[in-house]
């Protein structure tokens, strides 16, 4: 029995080992690779550290060797140190440690370990670099970036190479072209090779380069192409080959057509952006002037107050809530509206209510108020412009086509304007306050007889118009500096928008603002900024002569009066 049991156990063990054979093979292979690759990765890491330490050499020759070595290794971990060296932000301590200084110059971290260091307690010196070292640095940085896993990094490196060609990197681009999967990067790679190919002795290569430039190029190539069709003083072509000249002429025409459409797209967007800004500035005026008939020359200062309110909120977040700084615009929106609205209500209750029906006195009084508000801001914040920083989500832009970038700040402003206009329309059309405002606008005496408190309606309307102007100031703070004269830049254009669109009509204000924005942006490239403004003014005057009531006339008793 024992023998049979032992035999059975042996057979079972043999069967188990046979079944586990594939697993054991896999385990053996894994251990082999782990044992084999670990020393390789360790060697690579040591090689990287050794090359990085070489950046602290005082000898420029040894420094160039270290930089070239890092470029050949191609490890992205070396990129921060190389960029810091190029920008003169890499420093060396007495014990040879490499310290990368941040852009502010107040902090630094170890280039090898990444640990923060107290730079004030260290005796630091900068590596000495010259143009020769900078050329090697550019090549090394380009090599690492062109082989990066991030397509955006590769795209940026390719564009930089397109601006500043390097024969060493062009060879790398040629090798990487077939493996490149991103279409944008491929286009830039092709343009880099095409720019290099224009100087080739091979006719077919030059023709292929011209075709690539005609397909993907921009106006930056125009100088190179024009050199192929130019003549010397004797009237002789500089380029002898007629086929090259013909292909270059076609490429120039293609670039000009593409640039024309790019310019029109850019003009359309910036016209829409300018129209949106004018709409924000004019919407409040359309309420106070259009619905109340008050010529408020201090309306521009409501924009200024909204902008400075945003500036104050920004500083509060910067001082007390730095971790939430990028979200300061959220509380700034109601604050800018409220502050401007309250100031508008105070002005209406104290001064303007006594001047209804007296346009000349109202004009002079509000002009004086505007001067007082400007001087008050100068006394509080100073005469110099102040800067309102953009949150991170409003920085940068989106490239919709080659050479056309739509800034995020302007895109958000356009969306913001849409919401503000929709909110004001809903308030005036769908609420009891809006009904009362429209009733007072149509016939003040009749509205008063119906039990509507016209004084309260005037106060709320003026406050609403001033608050909307404050929101306009908030938007303006995101695309430029804020100063005491901010409102003066938009008051004339705002009146033109309201008068052109039709007094008291929001749809007219929208049409007038967008119309003026588009006209401005499409005329400026043709006539220049000053002459363009004059032509806009002439167009507005002609339209008012032909249609004094505006593009969208107000209907009702008030229109007849």
ZAROVEX-624057 format. One line per 10 residues: their letters; for each residue y, z, x of C-alpha. Coordinates in nm, 3 decimals. Last residue first. Example, Ala and Ser with C-alpha at 12.3 -4.5 7.8 and 13.67 -1.06 7.14 Angstrom:
BEGIN
SA> -0.106 0.714 1.367 ~ -0.450 0.780 1.230
//
This chain:
BEGIN
XXXXXXXXXX> 11.215 -2.935 -4.381 ~ 10.945 -3.188 -4.466 ~ 10.709 -3.069 -4.198 ~ 10.763 -2.714 -4.306 ~ 10.667 -2.804 -4.661 ~ 10.327 -2.935 -4.565 ~ 10.157 -3.149 -4.304 ~ 10.214 -3.109 -3.929 ~ 10.207 -3.439 -3.743 ~ 9.934 -3.517 -3.492
XXXXXXXXXX> 10.067 -3.754 -3.225 ~ 10.412 -3.595 -3.238 ~ 10.669 -3.564 -3.519 ~ 10.914 -3.785 -3.327 ~ 10.672 -4.080 -3.317 ~ 10.832 -4.387 -3.157 ~ 11.102 -4.191 -2.977 ~ 10.852 -3.916 -2.893 ~ 10.615 -4.174 -2.746 ~ 10.893 -4.328 -2.537
XXXXXXXXXX> 11.001 -3.986 -2.406 ~ 10.639 -3.896 -2.315 ~ 10.590 -4.225 -2.128 ~ 10.917 -4.173 -1.937 ~ 10.810 -3.820 -1.840 ~ 10.473 -3.950 -1.717 ~ 10.651 -4.220 -1.514 ~ 10.871 -3.956 -1.352 ~ 10.569 -3.743 -1.266 ~ 10.395 -4.046 -1.110
XXXXXXXXXX> 10.709 -4.125 -0.910 ~ 10.691 -3.779 -0.755 ~ 10.313 -3.770 -0.691 ~ 10.264 -4.127 -0.574 ~ 10.267 -4.451 -0.778 ~ 9.907 -4.570 -0.763 ~ 9.714 -4.260 -0.655 ~ 9.938 -4.043 -0.881 ~ 9.906 -4.262 -1.193 ~ 9.539 -4.192 -1.273
XXXXXXXXXX> 9.571 -3.817 -1.218 ~ 9.892 -3.778 -1.416 ~ 9.779 -3.997 -1.706 ~ 9.452 -3.805 -1.731 ~ 9.621 -3.464 -1.740 ~ 9.893 -3.582 -1.979 ~ 9.631 -3.710 -2.223 ~ 9.417 -3.397 -2.187 ~ 9.715 -3.174 -2.266 ~ 9.847 -3.391 -2.550
XXXXXXXXXX> 9.506 -3.429 -2.717 ~ 9.436 -3.054 -2.699 ~ 9.784 -2.966 -2.821 ~ 9.748 -3.218 -3.106 ~ 9.419 -3.059 -3.208 ~ 9.597 -2.724 -3.208 ~ 9.870 -2.852 -3.441 ~ 10.190 -2.648 -3.482 ~ 10.429 -2.904 -3.332 ~ 10.259 -3.233 -3.262
XXXXXXXXXX> 10.072 -3.342 -2.951 ~ 10.376 -3.472 -2.765 ~ 10.593 -3.172 -2.849 ~ 10.321 -2.923 -2.751 ~ 10.221 -3.104 -2.433 ~ 10.583 -3.159 -2.324 ~ 10.657 -2.791 -2.378 ~ 10.360 -2.699 -2.158 ~ 10.464 -2.947 -1.888 ~ 10.806 -2.779 -1.871
XXXXXXXXXX> 10.658 -2.426 -1.858 ~ 10.388 -2.506 -1.600 ~ 10.542 -2.457 -1.255 ~ 10.780 -2.186 -1.378 ~ 10.481 -1.967 -1.466 ~ 10.368 -1.931 -1.105 ~ 10.715 -1.834 -0.979 ~ 10.620 -1.470 -0.906 ~ 10.314 -1.582 -0.704 ~ 9.938 -1.624 -0.743
XXXXXXXXXX> 9.749 -1.847 -0.504 ~ 9.531 -2.128 -0.627 ~ 9.219 -2.230 -0.819 ~ 9.087 -1.899 -0.949 ~ 9.431 -1.750 -1.028 ~ 9.496 -2.041 -1.266 ~ 9.212 -1.926 -1.491 ~ 9.353 -1.573 -1.513 ~ 9.701 -1.716 -1.582 ~ 9.560 -1.921 -1.869
XXXXXXXXXX> 9.401 -1.606 -2.009 ~ 9.748 -1.450 -2.003 ~ 9.880 -1.753 -2.195 ~ 9.618 -1.677 -2.461 ~ 9.751 -1.321 -2.476 ~ 10.111 -1.441 -2.516 ~ 10.017 -1.666 -2.807 ~ 9.815 -1.390 -2.973 ~ 10.096 -1.134 -2.930 ~ 10.347 -1.378 -3.078
XXXXXXXXXX> 10.116 -1.437 -3.373 ~ 10.050 -1.066 -3.422 ~ 10.422 -0.984 -3.420 ~ 10.520 -1.274 -3.644 ~ 10.243 -1.184 -3.890 ~ 10.364 -0.824 -3.891 ~ 10.720 -0.936 -3.970 ~ 10.596 -1.176 -4.238 ~ 10.426 -0.896 -4.430 ~ 10.242 -1.106 -4.689
XXXXXXXXXX> 10.297 -0.991 -5.049 ~ 10.300 -1.329 -5.223 ~ 10.682 -1.327 -5.224 ~ 10.675 -1.306 -4.843 ~ 10.447 -1.610 -4.829 ~ 10.687 -1.802 -5.055 ~ 10.981 -1.717 -4.833 ~ 10.798 -1.811 -4.509 ~ 10.675 -2.148 -4.631 ~ 10.423 -2.353 -4.430
XXXXXXXXXX> 10.425 -2.139 -4.114 ~ 10.408 -1.815 -4.315 ~ 10.105 -1.950 -4.502 ~ 9.940 -2.072 -4.185 ~ 9.986 -1.733 -4.022 ~ 9.855 -1.558 -4.335 ~ 9.544 -1.777 -4.341 ~ 9.490 -1.713 -3.972 ~ 9.516 -1.341 -4.026 ~ 9.264 -1.367 -4.311
XXXXXXXXXX> 9.017 -1.535 -4.079 ~ 8.842 -1.876 -4.065 ~ 9.111 -2.128 -3.973 ~ 9.348 -1.948 -3.734 ~ 9.083 -1.727 -3.571 ~ 8.825 -2.007 -3.559 ~ 9.077 -2.238 -3.392 ~ 9.172 -1.965 -3.141 ~ 8.803 -1.900 -3.058 ~ 8.723 -2.271 -3.022
XXXXXXXXXX> 9.025 -2.319 -2.793 ~ 8.920 -2.020 -2.581 ~ 8.556 -2.137 -2.564 ~ 8.653 -2.491 -2.458 ~ 8.900 -2.351 -2.204 ~ 8.624 -2.141 -2.043 ~ 8.399 -2.447 -2.009 ~ 8.679 -2.638 -1.834 ~ 8.756 -2.333 -1.617 ~ 8.386 -2.305 -1.523
XXXXXXXXXX> 8.384 -2.666 -1.401 ~ 8.708 -2.603 -1.210 ~ 8.565 -2.302 -1.028 ~ 8.233 -2.475 -0.959 ~ 8.413 -2.744 -0.762 ~ 8.309 -3.103 -0.847 ~ 8.232 -3.289 -0.525 ~ 8.266 -3.667 -0.504 ~ 8.201 -3.831 -0.165 ~ 7.850 -3.956 -0.238
XXXXXXXXXX> 7.774 -3.868 -0.596 ~ 7.756 -3.563 -0.821 ~ 7.807 -3.319 -0.534 ~ 7.820 -2.973 -0.692 ~ 8.071 -2.719 -0.580 ~ 8.145 -2.428 -0.352 ~ 8.257 -2.083 -0.462 ~ 8.255 -1.988 -0.830 ~ 7.921 -1.802 -0.814 ~ 8.037 -1.610 -0.504
XXXXXXXXXX> 8.336 -1.464 -0.688 ~ 8.665 -1.634 -0.608 ~ 8.928 -1.426 -0.435 ~ 9.273 -1.376 -0.586 ~ 9.533 -1.427 -0.316 ~ 9.890 -1.298 -0.336 ~ 10.205 -1.505 -0.296 ~ 10.498 -1.341 -0.121 ~ 10.793 -1.191 -0.309 ~ 10.644 -0.843 -0.328
XXXXXXXXXX> 10.399 -0.685 -0.573 ~ 10.617 -0.438 -0.767 ~ 10.972 -0.553 -0.685 ~ 10.880 -0.922 -0.697 ~ 10.696 -0.869 -1.027 ~ 11.009 -0.708 -1.172 ~ 11.221 -0.999 -1.047 ~ 11.000 -1.251 -1.226 ~ 10.999 -1.042 -1.547 ~ 11.379 -1.010 -1.547
XXXXXXXXXX> 11.424 -1.385 -1.488 ~ 11.184 -1.464 -1.773 ~ 11.372 -1.224 -2.002 ~ 11.698 -1.410 -1.927 ~ 11.534 -1.736 -2.029 ~ 11.403 -1.564 -2.340 ~ 11.757 -1.462 -2.435 ~ 11.909 -1.804 -2.365 ~ 11.647 -1.989 -2.570 ~ 11.662 -1.739 -2.854
XXXXXXXXXX> 12.043 -1.762 -2.867 ~ 12.021 -2.143 -2.888 ~ 11.741 -2.136 -3.147 ~ 11.907 -1.898 -3.397 ~ 11.670 -1.894 -3.694 ~ 11.488 -1.588 -3.566 ~ 11.703 -1.396 -3.314 ~ 11.654 -1.034 -3.417 ~ 11.274 -1.065 -3.400 ~ 11.310 -1.195 -3.039
XXXXXXXXXX> 11.449 -0.877 -2.886 ~ 11.261 -0.551 -2.941 ~ 10.962 -0.638 -3.157 ~ 10.900 -0.981 -3.005 ~ 10.939 -0.858 -2.647 ~ 10.707 -0.563 -2.712 ~ 10.451 -0.796 -2.876 ~ 10.456 -1.031 -2.577 ~ 10.411 -0.738 -2.337 ~ 10.113 -0.620 -2.543
XXXXXXXXXX> 9.962 -0.971 -2.554 ~ 10.000 -1.021 -2.178 ~ 9.832 -0.687 -2.103 ~ 9.558 -0.744 -2.362 ~ 9.464 -1.096 -2.254 ~ 9.457 -1.013 -1.881 ~ 9.253 -0.698 -1.957 ~ 9.008 -0.881 -2.185 ~ 8.933 -1.143 -1.914 ~ 8.956 -0.910 -1.611
XXXXXXXXXX> 8.658 -0.705 -1.734 ~ 8.426 -1.004 -1.674 ~ 8.622 -1.141 -1.378 ~ 8.536 -0.836 -1.163 ~ 8.170 -0.937 -1.148 ~ 8.162 -1.043 -0.781 ~ 8.303 -0.704 -0.680 ~ 8.011 -0.502 -0.817 ~ 7.907 -0.349 -0.481 ~ 8.274 -0.305 -0.392
XXXXXXXXXX> 8.340 -0.076 -0.692 ~ 8.630 0.153 -0.593 ~ 8.852 -0.046 -0.357 ~ 8.742 -0.406 -0.411 ~ 8.689 -0.345 -0.782 ~ 9.038 -0.201 -0.819 ~ 9.181 -0.486 -0.607 ~ 9.022 -0.750 -0.832 ~ 9.151 -0.577 -1.144 ~ 9.504 -0.583 -0.997
XXXXXXXXXX> 9.479 -0.955 -0.911 ~ 9.352 -1.036 -1.260 ~ 9.652 -0.855 -1.406 ~ 9.868 -1.059 -1.166 ~ 9.729 -1.382 -1.312 ~ 9.777 -1.265 -1.672 ~ 10.135 -1.159 -1.593 ~ 10.207 -1.500 -1.438 ~ 10.074 -1.680 -1.743 ~ 10.294 -1.460 -1.960
XXXXXXXXXX> 10.580 -1.554 -1.724 ~ 10.542 -1.917 -1.833 ~ 10.615 -1.811 -2.191 ~ 10.952 -1.666 -2.091 ~ 11.137 -1.978 -2.211 ~ 11.019 -1.902 -2.564 ~ 11.164 -2.153 -2.809 ~ 11.050 -1.985 -3.132 ~ 10.943 -2.214 -3.419 ~ 10.674 -1.971 -3.528
XXXXXXXXXX> 10.370 -2.203 -3.556 ~ 10.457 -2.458 -3.289 ~ 10.669 -2.242 -3.063 ~ 10.460 -1.925 -3.057 ~ 10.121 -2.082 -3.131 ~ 10.168 -2.406 -2.938 ~ 10.309 -2.196 -2.654 ~ 9.983 -2.003 -2.635 ~ 9.792 -2.330 -2.619 ~ 10.028 -2.483 -2.362
XXXXXXXXXX> 9.916 -2.297 -2.049 ~ 9.549 -2.313 -2.142 ~ 9.588 -2.681 -2.233 ~ 9.770 -2.757 -1.909 ~ 9.477 -2.605 -1.716 ~ 9.228 -2.806 -1.922 ~ 9.429 -3.126 -1.871 ~ 9.429 -3.066 -1.497 ~ 9.049 -3.029 -1.501 ~ 9.001 -3.334 -1.723
XXXXXXXXXX> 9.227 -3.535 -1.494 ~ 9.034 -3.393 -1.199 ~ 8.709 -3.513 -1.354 ~ 8.842 -3.856 -1.451 ~ 9.016 -3.908 -1.118 ~ 8.694 -3.825 -0.932 ~ 8.494 -4.069 -1.144 ~ 8.760 -4.335 -1.093 ~ 8.762 -4.276 -0.718 ~ 8.382 -4.303 -0.699
XXXXXXXXXX> 8.392 -4.624 -0.903 ~ 8.646 -4.773 -0.662 ~ 8.452 -4.647 -0.359 ~ 8.139 -4.830 -0.478 ~ 8.331 -5.155 -0.523 ~ 8.496 -5.117 -0.180 ~ 8.162 -5.042 -0.010 ~ 8.000 -5.351 -0.165 ~ 8.291 -5.570 -0.058 ~ 8.263 -5.435 0.299
XXXXXXXXXX> 7.885 -5.501 0.299 ~ 7.941 -5.860 0.185 ~ 8.191 -5.910 0.468 ~ 7.941 -5.759 0.719 ~ 7.668 -6.000 0.598 ~ 7.901 -6.297 0.649 ~ 8.010 -6.178 0.994 ~ 7.650 -6.116 1.105 ~ 7.552 -6.463 0.982 ~ 7.849 -6.619 1.167
XXXXXXXXXX> 7.736 -6.472 1.506 ~ 8.027 -6.465 1.750 ~ 8.181 -6.132 1.647 ~ 8.535 -6.092 1.780 ~ 8.638 -6.395 1.576 ~ 8.900 -6.613 1.741 ~ 9.258 -6.621 1.614 ~ 9.406 -6.615 1.963 ~ 9.522 -6.257 1.920 ~ 9.166 -6.149 1.839
XXXXXXXXXX> 8.996 -6.181 1.502 ~ 8.830 -5.916 1.284 ~ 8.505 -5.967 1.092 ~ 8.273 -5.738 1.294 ~ 8.545 -5.479 1.360 ~ 8.588 -5.455 0.983 ~ 8.232 -5.324 0.959 ~ 8.285 -5.040 1.205 ~ 8.612 -4.942 1.036 ~ 8.451 -4.953 0.689
XXXXXXXXXX> 8.164 -4.722 0.780 ~ 8.348 -4.406 0.673 ~ 8.422 -4.582 0.342 ~ 8.071 -4.512 0.217 ~ 7.720 -4.631 0.294 ~ 7.398 -4.639 0.089 ~ 7.332 -5.002 -0.007 ~ 7.589 -5.190 0.204 ~ 7.513 -4.960 0.499 ~ 7.140 -5.030 0.465
XXXXXXXXXX> 7.203 -5.407 0.448 ~ 7.427 -5.390 0.756 ~ 7.159 -5.201 0.950 ~ 6.897 -5.461 0.855 ~ 7.127 -5.735 0.985 ~ 7.181 -5.543 1.310 ~ 6.805 -5.494 1.356 ~ 6.744 -5.862 1.296 ~ 7.007 -5.955 1.557 ~ 6.854 -5.733 1.828
XXXXXXXXXX> 7.120 -5.646 2.087 ~ 7.185 -5.319 1.905 ~ 7.533 -5.179 1.843 ~ 7.501 -5.192 1.465 ~ 7.160 -5.022 1.496 ~ 7.310 -4.682 1.576 ~ 7.505 -4.682 1.252 ~ 7.194 -4.803 1.073 ~ 6.980 -4.526 1.223 ~ 7.224 -4.262 1.100
XXXXXXXXXX> 7.251 -4.442 0.764 ~ 6.872 -4.439 0.723 ~ 6.861 -4.066 0.801 ~ 7.140 -4.010 0.547 ~ 6.940 -4.193 0.279 ~ 6.619 -4.008 0.373 ~ 6.797 -3.672 0.340 ~ 6.908 -3.763 -0.010 ~ 6.558 -3.885 -0.107 ~ 6.374 -3.571 0.014
XXXXXXXXXX> 6.022 -3.648 0.136 ~ 6.085 -3.713 0.508 ~ 5.765 -3.791 0.698 ~ 5.849 -4.157 0.760 ~ 6.202 -4.070 0.876 ~ 6.103 -3.791 1.117 ~ 6.032 -4.015 1.418 ~ 6.351 -4.216 1.373 ~ 6.548 -3.896 1.321 ~ 6.410 -3.755 1.648
XXXXXXXXXX> 6.520 -4.069 1.835 ~ 6.864 -4.038 1.675 ~ 6.875 -3.677 1.797 ~ 6.860 -3.770 2.164 ~ 7.105 -4.060 2.114 ~ 7.364 -3.829 1.960 ~ 7.602 -3.943 1.685 ~ 7.889 -3.715 1.574 ~ 7.979 -3.788 1.209 ~ 7.632 -3.915 1.112
XXXXXXXXXX> 7.479 -3.630 1.313 ~ 7.674 -3.381 1.102 ~ 7.545 -3.552 0.791 ~ 7.187 -3.533 0.921 ~ 7.225 -3.163 1.006 ~ 7.358 -3.085 0.658 ~ 7.073 -3.277 0.494 ~ 6.812 -3.104 0.713 ~ 6.953 -2.764 0.616 ~ 6.954 -2.863 0.247
XXXXXXXXXX> 6.594 -2.989 0.279 ~ 6.476 -2.643 0.397 ~ 6.158 -2.669 0.608 ~ 6.372 -2.734 0.917 ~ 6.294 -3.023 1.153 ~ 6.648 -3.164 1.150 ~ 6.792 -2.812 1.178 ~ 6.597 -2.720 1.491 ~ 6.669 -3.049 1.666 ~ 7.036 -3.044 1.565
XXXXXXXXXX> 7.084 -2.694 1.707 ~ 6.930 -2.807 2.037 ~ 7.139 -3.128 2.050 ~ 7.462 -2.945 1.967 ~ 7.386 -2.679 2.228 ~ 7.323 -2.942 2.497 ~ 7.661 -3.098 2.419 ~ 7.826 -2.753 2.417 ~ 7.680 -2.674 2.760 ~ 7.840 -2.988 2.906
XXXXXXXXXX> 8.166 -2.915 2.726 ~ 8.188 -2.570 2.885 ~ 8.024 -2.233 2.829 ~ 8.070 -1.895 2.994 ~ 7.858 -1.628 2.826 ~ 8.083 -1.360 2.669 ~ 8.094 -1.002 2.795 ~ 8.027 -0.671 2.623 ~ 8.073 -0.310 2.730 ~ 7.923 -0.126 2.435
XXXXXXXXXX> 8.049 0.169 2.229 ~ 8.273 -0.047 2.009 ~ 7.984 -0.286 1.940 ~ 7.789 -0.024 1.747 ~ 7.464 -0.208 1.687 ~ 7.283 -0.335 1.378 ~ 6.918 -0.427 1.434 ~ 6.817 -0.796 1.426 ~ 6.549 -0.738 1.690 ~ 6.619 -1.033 1.919
XXXXXXXXXX> 6.985 -1.122 1.849 ~ 7.086 -0.756 1.825 ~ 7.349 -0.703 1.558 ~ 7.729 -0.698 1.541 ~ 8.021 -0.556 1.348 ~ 8.401 -0.565 1.360 ~ 8.460 -0.927 1.464 ~ 8.510 -1.038 1.103 ~ 8.290 -1.342 1.164 ~ 7.995 -1.131 1.277
XXXXXXXXXX> 7.920 -1.064 1.644 ~ 7.571 -1.156 1.768 ~ 7.464 -0.924 2.052 ~ 7.224 -1.030 2.328 ~ 7.096 -0.741 2.540 ~ 7.130 -0.785 2.916 ~ 7.165 -0.415 3.010 ~ 7.543 -0.450 3.050 ~ 7.577 -0.609 2.705 ~ 7.592 -0.984 2.636
XXXXXXXXXX> 7.802 -1.156 2.370 ~ 7.740 -1.433 2.117 ~ 8.034 -1.503 1.885 ~ 8.180 -1.791 2.088 ~ 8.115 -2.043 1.805 ~ 7.856 -2.232 2.014 ~ 7.691 -1.909 2.124 ~ 7.683 -1.783 1.764 ~ 7.521 -2.110 1.652 ~ 7.258 -2.075 1.923
XXXXXXXXXX> 7.190 -1.709 1.840 ~ 7.162 -1.779 1.465 ~ 6.930 -2.081 1.528 ~ 6.669 -1.911 1.747 ~ 6.466 -1.787 1.448 ~ 6.443 -2.148 1.327 ~ 6.182 -2.212 1.601 ~ 6.213 -2.563 1.746 ~ 6.048 -2.483 2.079 ~ 6.218 -2.790 2.227
XXXXXXXXXX> 6.562 -2.671 2.107 ~ 6.497 -2.326 2.252 ~ 6.403 -2.481 2.585 ~ 6.718 -2.693 2.588 ~ 6.929 -2.379 2.534 ~ 6.747 -2.191 2.810 ~ 6.786 -2.481 3.056 ~ 7.156 -2.513 2.966 ~ 7.205 -2.141 3.038 ~ 7.028 -2.176 3.371
XXXXXXXXXX> 7.275 -2.450 3.472 ~ 7.569 -2.254 3.331 ~ 7.483 -1.956 3.550 ~ 7.593 -1.631 3.389 ~ 7.266 -1.614 3.199 ~ 7.276 -1.436 2.860 ~ 7.123 -1.732 2.677 ~ 6.811 -1.683 2.893 ~ 6.717 -1.383 2.681 ~ 6.662 -1.628 2.395
XXXXXXXXXX> 6.424 -1.836 2.609 ~ 6.216 -1.528 2.699 ~ 6.207 -1.412 2.338 ~ 6.093 -1.756 2.223 ~ 5.824 -1.776 2.493 ~ 5.704 -1.426 2.401 ~ 5.678 -1.530 2.037 ~ 5.491 -1.848 2.132 ~ 5.255 -1.654 2.359 ~ 5.186 -1.405 2.080
XXXXXXXXXX> 5.125 -1.688 1.838 ~ 4.877 -1.841 2.087 ~ 4.711 -1.501 2.158 ~ 4.660 -1.454 1.785 ~ 4.528 -1.805 1.735 ~ 4.195 -1.764 1.918 ~ 4.098 -1.418 1.795 ~ 4.194 -1.507 1.440 ~ 4.030 -1.846 1.462 ~ 3.706 -1.699 1.597
XXXXXXXXXX> 3.711 -1.413 1.347 ~ 3.754 -1.659 1.060 ~ 3.475 -1.883 1.192 ~ 3.240 -1.584 1.219 ~ 3.323 -1.470 0.868 ~ 3.263 -1.819 0.735 ~ 2.927 -1.836 0.915 ~ 2.836 -1.491 0.781 ~ 2.919 -1.602 0.427 ~ 2.711 -1.918 0.466
XXXXXXXXXX> 2.414 -1.708 0.600 ~ 2.427 -1.451 0.322 ~ 2.143 -1.608 0.125 ~ 1.922 -1.634 0.436 ~ 1.999 -1.274 0.529 ~ 1.908 -1.163 0.182 ~ 1.578 -1.360 0.189 ~ 1.484 -1.208 0.525 ~ 1.559 -0.859 0.396 ~ 1.344 -0.922 0.088
XXXXXXXXXX> 1.058 -1.055 0.302 ~ 1.079 -0.749 0.527 ~ 1.087 -0.510 0.230 ~ 0.782 -0.680 0.080 ~ 0.594 -0.663 0.407 ~ 0.676 -0.293 0.435 ~ 0.554 -0.233 0.081 ~ 0.232 -0.429 0.140 ~ 0.169 -0.235 0.458 ~ 0.235 0.091 0.281
X> 0.000 0.000 0.000
//
